Each structure stands twice: as structure tokens, then as C-alpha cells.
Amino acid sequence: MSFLTESVLLSLLAGILGCLLALPLNWVTTGVGSFISFSEIAFRFQVGMEPLLSGLIFATGVGAIGGLLPARAAAKKEILSALREG
């Protein structure tokens, strides 16, 4: 259980870090130019709560799936040997 918990907590921490790194980009306006028509399309980057929450849920799910195999392998061993190898 400790391997799975560690994996989920690390992935949740990485998801929070990713959300914090995305927040400074909020309300940044940028544009894409076209050399054919010589026009520019401007758009504004805006991050709401729903994408942040779904990103955190996705990161936690990936961490849980990634931690299942090591947790299953550790569950078949004795506690001290699994913690030494893990």
C-alpha cells in the first residue's frame, strides 16, 4: 500500500506543479500570422478551474496506474525486503 500511496502522492504533486506553471500564462494574448493572406489571428490563453481539476485527476490516475505494478510486486514479498528493494 505504501508504494501505491507514494506513487499517487508524487503524481498529485507533479499535477499541482504543472497547474502552478500554467497559471502565469493566464490571459496572455498571442497571435498566428499567415504569409498567404498577410493576416494575423490573435487569441488569448485562459485556464479555468475545470481544465485544472481534470489535469489533476488525470495526473492522479496515471500515478495510480503506474504504481499498481510495483505495489503488486511488493505485496508478494516480505515487508522488509520489499522496502529495501523499492
Rosetta blueprint (number, residue, H / E / L):
1 M L
2 S H
3 F H
4 L H
5 T H
6 E H
7 S H
8 V H
9 L H
10 L H
11 S H
12 L H
13 L H
14 A H
15 G H
16 I H
17 L H
18 G H
19 C H
20 L H
21 L H
22 A H
23 L H
24 P H
25 L H
26 N L
27 W L
28 V E
29 T E
30 T E
31 G E
32 V E
33 G E
34 S E
35 F L
36 I L
37 S L
38 F L
39 S E
40 E E
41 I E
42 A E
43 F E
44 R E
45 F E
46 Q L
47 V L
48 G L
49 M H
50 E H
51 P H
52 L H
53 L H
54 S H
55 G H
56 L H
57 I H
58 F H
59 A H
60 T H
61 G H
62 V H
63 G H
64 A H
65 I H
66 G H
67 G H
68 L H
69 L H
70 P H
71 A H
72 R H
73 A H
74 A H
75 A H
76 K L
77 K L
78 E L
79 I H
80 L H
81 S H
82 A H
83 L H
84 R H
85 E H
86 G L
